[in-house]
Amino acid sequence: MLNIALAGVTGRMGQLTLKEITEHADVEIVGVLTRPGNPFVGSDAGTFIGTPPINLSITDSPKKAFIGAQVIIDFSHPEGLELHLLEALQQEKPYVVCITGLSNTQQDTLKKAAFQIPILLAPNTSFGIALLKQLITIASKALGSSYDVSLLEMHHRHKTDAPSGTALSLAKALAEDMNLNHNAPPYSSQSPRPSRTIECAVLRGGSVVGDHSVIFAGEKDMITLEHRALHPSLFSQGAIKGALWLKGKAPGLYTIDHVLGFCQ
Ligand SMILES: NC(=O)c1ccc[n+]([C@@H]2O[C@H](COP(=O)([O-])OP(=O)(O)OC[C@H]3O[C@@H](n4cnc5c(N)ncnc54)[C@H](OP(=O)(O)O)[C@@H]3O)[C@@H](O)[C@H]2O)c1
């Protein structure tokens, strides 16, 4: 049985993840954290998600939330990262970071912290996306540079970072595989498409959980590889699997690819 603390419990993903943890045979929730000022601080976490009470109060203190945990899962907000990481370091707890939209500085901070604790940096915890990454690597090697590569992502209307962290990481992987420029500035619709670049289009709307398509467009055919998340609990389940995997690991910065054995 793995004892988990969950940061961001009052958010959309936090509530779903708490539900998944309470229904999972191999994990137990021992701490639930939200930001200071949240009106549900002090409430029972079970009652908060509409299940019977679980005798665990929502707290705004990272210290209290993390103390009994063996692994921390963080589905909060980039602004919460530094405080949560500091406490994870002080308590030497493995830390699963599911937050997206982290700045380069925050990513560097995590890299440094990973010398002291194991950190799973997982801006997308869906195993299907990890598989998509493998498939696009195969496709890019097979198709070569005569194909134009485009990314299309769509998410629900509440998402505030764009392009999604997942689209950015897919673009980075493609750029490395095909020696393309993924930081090319947007080009005018009056000009032809520049060669050897990756184009990325972003759509937002409704309650779309997360769609990512990679389109290889050639002169005579087009190949589209697509991942479509149908329910957000997919990400909660991936985070729990990640937490189970991270327990007992040596300090280091890991990704979902490590969890799946796609890289050493
Ligand atoms: N890894 C993945 O696969 C995956 C999948 C989906 C989403 N995400 C990411 O997970 C994060 C949460 O998503 P969500 O849709 O659940 O967002 P959300 O509904 O806005 O929830 C955010 C949570 O963080 C808390 N929070 C806000 N500001 C904070 C601060 N300054 N310090 C500490 N806590 C703070 C919120 O508290 P209040 O309730 O008081 O506002 C809430 O509990 C986002 O970064 C999102 O992009 C990752």
The ligand as an SDF file (V2000), in Angstrom:
LIG
                    3D

 48 52  0  0  0  0  0  0  0  0999 V2000
   -0.3370   15.7820  -16.2020 N   0  0  0  0  0  0  0  0  0  0  0  0
   -1.4690   15.6510  -16.8630 C   0  0  0  0  0  0  0  0  0  0  0  0
   -1.6860   14.6560  -17.5680 O   0  0  0  0  0  0  0  0  0  0  0  0
   -2.4970   16.7330  -16.7620 C   0  0  0  0  0  0  0  0  0  0  0  0
   -3.8270   16.5180  -17.1790 C   0  0  0  0  0  0  0  0  0  0  0  0
   -4.7540   17.5290  -16.9780 C   0  0  0  0  0  0  0  0  0  0  0  0
   -4.3610   18.7270  -16.3790 C   0  0  0  0  0  0  0  0  0  0  0  0
   -3.0630   18.9080  -16.0230 N   0  0  0  0  0  0  0  0  0  0  0  0
   -2.5960   20.1140  -15.3500 C   0  0  0  0  0  0  0  0  0  0  0  0
   -2.8920   19.9890  -13.9560 O   0  0  0  0  0  0  0  0  0  0  0  0
   -3.0620   21.2810  -13.3970 C   0  0  0  0  0  0  0  0  0  0  0  0
   -4.4260   21.3560  -12.7040 C   0  0  0  0  0  0  0  0  0  0  0  0
   -5.4430   21.2700  -13.6640 O   0  0  0  0  0  0  0  0  0  0  0  0
   -6.9670   21.5220  -13.2720 P   0  0  0  0  0  0  0  0  0  0  0  0
   -7.7320   21.4670  -14.5410 O   0  0  0  0  0  0  0  0  0  0  0  0
   -7.3560   20.6410  -12.1360 O   0  0  0  0  0  0  0  0  0  0  0  0
   -6.8940   23.0510  -12.7620 O   0  0  0  0  0  0  0  0  0  0  0  0
   -7.8230   23.7740  -11.7010 P   0  0  0  0  0  0  0  0  0  0  0  0
   -9.2030   23.2000  -11.7180 O   0  0  0  0  0  0  0  0  0  0  0  0
   -7.6540   25.2270  -11.9360 O   0  0  0  0  0  0  0  0  0  0  0  0
   -7.1800   23.3830  -10.2860 O   0  0  0  0  0  0  0  0  0  0  0  0
   -5.9530   23.9290   -9.8330 C   0  0  0  0  0  0  0  0  0  0  0  0
   -5.7100   23.5720   -8.3780 C   0  0  0  0  0  0  0  0  0  0  0  0
   -4.5430   24.2710   -7.9180 O   0  0  0  0  0  0  0  0  0  0  0  0
   -4.8990   25.1700   -6.8570 C   0  0  0  0  0  0  0  0  0  0  0  0
   -4.1230   26.3950   -6.9680 N   0  0  0  0  0  0  0  0  0  0  0  0
   -4.3730   27.4920   -7.7270 C   0  0  0  0  0  0  0  0  0  0  0  0
   -3.4360   28.4310   -7.5270 N   0  0  0  0  0  0  0  0  0  0  0  0
   -2.5880   27.9090   -6.6110 C   0  0  0  0  0  0  0  0  0  0  0  0
   -1.4140   28.4110   -5.9620 C   0  0  0  0  0  0  0  0  0  0  0  0
   -0.9310   29.6270   -6.2240 N   0  0  0  0  0  0  0  0  0  0  0  0
   -0.7950   27.6100   -5.0550 N   0  0  0  0  0  0  0  0  0  0  0  0
   -1.2780   26.3640   -4.7750 C   0  0  0  0  0  0  0  0  0  0  0  0
   -2.3830   25.8550   -5.3370 N   0  0  0  0  0  0  0  0  0  0  0  0
   -3.0220   26.6160   -6.2520 C   0  0  0  0  0  0  0  0  0  0  0  0
   -6.3860   25.4260   -7.0590 C   0  0  0  0  0  0  0  0  0  0  0  0
   -6.9740   25.9150   -5.8670 O   0  0  0  0  0  0  0  0  0  0  0  0
   -8.4270   26.6260   -5.9610 P   0  0  0  0  0  0  0  0  0  0  0  0
   -9.4130   25.5040   -6.1120 O   0  0  0  0  0  0  0  0  0  0  0  0
   -8.5480   27.3320   -4.6650 O   0  0  0  0  0  0  0  0  0  0  0  0
   -8.3810   27.5560   -7.1330 O   0  0  0  0  0  0  0  0  0  0  0  0
   -6.8520   24.0220   -7.4350 C   0  0  0  0  0  0  0  0  0  0  0  0
   -6.8550   23.1840   -6.2990 O   0  0  0  0  0  0  0  0  0  0  0  0
   -2.9130   22.2670  -14.5720 C   0  0  0  0  0  0  0  0  0  0  0  0
   -1.5780   22.7070  -14.6230 O   0  0  0  0  0  0  0  0  0  0  0  0
   -3.2580   21.4130  -15.7740 C   0  0  0  0  0  0  0  0  0  0  0  0
   -2.7630   21.8940  -16.9930 O   0  0  0  0  0  0  0  0  0  0  0  0
   -2.1410   17.9380  -16.1960 C   0  0  0  0  0  0  0  0  0  0  0  0
  1  2  1  0
  2  3  2  0
  2  4  1  0
  4  5  1  0
  4 48  2  0
  5  6  2  0
  6  7  1  0
  7  8  2  0
  8  9  1  0
  8 48  1  0
  9 10  1  0
  9 46  1  0
 10 11  1  0
 11 12  1  0
 11 44  1  0
 12 13  1  0
 13 14  1  0
 14 15  2  0
 14 16  1  0
 14 17  1  0
 17 18  1  0
 18 19  2  0
 18 20  1  0
 18 21  1  0
 21 22  1  0
 22 23  1  0
 23 24  1  0
 23 42  1  0
 24 25  1  0
 25 26  1  0
 25 36  1  0
 26 27  1  0
 26 35  1  0
 27 28  2  0
 28 29  1  0
 29 30  1  0
 29 35  2  0
 30 31  1  0
 30 32  2  0
 32 33  1  0
 33 34  2  0
 34 35  1  0
 36 37  1  0
 36 42  1  0
 37 38  1  0
 38 39  2  0
 38 40  1  0
 38 41  1  0
 42 43  1  0
 44 45  1  0
 44 46  1  0
 46 47  1  0
M  CHG  2   8   1  16  -1
M  END
$$$$
